[in-house]
Every structure is written in structure tokens, then in C-alpha cells.
């Protein structure tokens, strides 16, 4: 038998006692969440590759301008030495994984897909090297947060807006730090204008002005590449181990 916190021995609970059974289940689930939350505090001391997550629509058609722009973006990032992370589906996710696959390099698992199980969801796209499956959006979004060094948002629908706002909020409250959130395209600059108009009203300010500077709006893939190149260079310096004399030597798996 288990002992309560008070030191008293707990009696067995009959399944007929619905209220006591319900309380045991609630307490057990809450303790499980505490365990999960504690485990997610763990982080690797270093990663061999800088990872860029691309959020975007599953509905974009292959060959469209936006698909070609995303392919170009991830091709350049992969050549820079970055891993590409997407939701693993079609549309702009596939374009992103495809762009990464076009860079002929020996390393494996350079293009990742973090999937969600849905009854109507399409199969994983053929350009993903490594696939992770989730049953809930909550655990999937958290997975993106754990593995990503930068986020790039391209045109997308409700799911993309959800992903963007979650990363934005985590950066706002500093649960995620030093991680670029880059928005590419007119729809996102218009969203930021809407936020400035409605969230910074003098009579009812809903956010701090600096909160609206967290997402970086870009017009083209080249602008995003420039920003990520700068952040990637800083990341490489932080990942490079020092010799005993204080000089730095290249970290394994990192491109200089």
C-alpha cells in the first residue's frame, strides 16, 4: 500500500467509489505532466547542425512561385550547413524538404519532418530523411521548439498562424531565447500592421511595443538567408570548443 504525504497509510479504493477513483486518476495524470515537464528541461550540450524550421501551407502547388522561392531558400540554407525541419507534408513543406535534398552532401538526416496524425492528412513527402510522428498538435509544436535554432514562416493558413503565434509568444515571455522568427511575404507584414493598430491603442495597449519587434518581416528569401547566415555564424562560434590554451578548434560536423 502507498503512504500519503501526511504519513498515514492509504486504503484501497473501490471502483464503485466513482469520486475517489476520479480523484486518483486526476492526481496521477497531473503527476505524469510534472514528469514530462521536468524531462523537457533537458537540452543537449551542443548540436552538430544548426536547424531551421520552415512553417508554411500544405496547399501550395508544385512549380508555383512561392514553392520555387522556398526551394531556393532551403537549398541555400542546406548548403550553408543547416538542417531543414518541416511538418513533413505536401505543399511548401515538401518544397522546403526538396530544396534541402538538392544539395549533394554526405551527411544523413539533413531534412526532417515532424508529422501529426490526422484522418485526412496526406502521406509524408518523399524528400524527408527522418520522420517523427505525433498524435497531438501540442506535443508536435513542442517538438519544433526543442529542435529548432531558427524559424522561417512562409505563406500559410490556420495551422501556420497557430505555429507562428506560439513561437512568438514563447519568445515574448522568454521561454525561448536567441531564436530568430522570420516572416516572409506580404500577408505577414499586413498581420504585423494589424497588430500595431489594434494591440497598441493608447486607450488599451494589449502588448508592449517591443513585443511587436520580435518577428522579423522580410520580403524575399534572400533577406531571410542574410539574417540566418549572421545568426548561424554566431551559433558556430558558440559551438566551437576551446583547447586548453584558449584557442578554438572546429567543432565536429560544423561547416566553417
C-alpha positions, 0 to 999 in steps of 0.5 A, a space after each residue: 500500500 502507498 503512504 500519503 504525504 501526511 504519513 498515514 497509510 492509504 486504503 484501497 479504493 473501490 471502483 464503485 467509489 466513482 469520486 475517489 477513483 476520479 480523484 486518483 486518476 486526476 492526481 496521477 495524470 497531473 503527476 505524469 505532466 510534472 514528469 514530462 515537464 521536468 524531462 523537457 528541461 533537458 537540452 543537449 550540450 551542443 548540436 552538430 547542425 544548426 536547424 531551421 524550421 520552415 512553417 508554411 501551407 500544405 496547399 501550395 502547388 508544385 512549380 508555383 512561385 512561392 514553392 520555387 522561392 522556398 526551394 531556393 531558400 532551403 537549398 541555400 540554407 542546406 548548403 550553408 550547413 543547416 538542417 531543414 525541419 518541416 511538418 513533413 507534408 505536401 505543399 511548401 513543406 515538401 518544397 522546403 524538404 526538396 530544396 534541402 535534398 538538392 544539395 549533394 552532401 554526405 551527411 544523413 538526416 539533413 531534412 526532417 519532418 515532424 508529422 501529426 496524425 490526422 484522418 485526412 492528412 496526406 502521406 509524408 513527402 518523399 524528400 524527408 530523411 527522418 520522420 517523427 510522428 505525433 498524435 497531438 498538435 501540442 506535443 508536435 509544436 513542442 517538438 519544433 521548439 526543442 529542435 529548432 535554432 531558427 524559424 522561417 514562416 512562409 505563406 500559410 493558413 490556420 495551422 501556420 498562424 497557430 505555429 507562428 503565434 506560439 513561437 512568438 509568444 514563447 519568445 515574448 515571455 522568454 521561454 525561448 531565447 536567441 531564436 530568430 522568427 522570420 516572416 516572409 511575404 506580404 500577408 505577414 507584414 499586413 498581420 504585423 500592421 494589424 497588430 500595431 493598430 489594434 494591440 497598441 491603442 493608447 486607450 488599451 495597449 494589449 502588448 508592449 511595443 517591443 513585443 511587436 519587434 520580435 518577428 522579423 518581416 522580410 520580403 524575399 528569401 534572400 533577406 531571410 538567408 542574410 539574417 540566418 547566415 549572421 545568426 548561424 555564424 554566431 551559433 558556430 562560434 558558440 559551438 566551437 570548443 576551446 583547447 586548453 590554451 584558449 584557442 578554438 578548434 572546429 567543432 565536429 560536423 560544423 561547416 566553417 
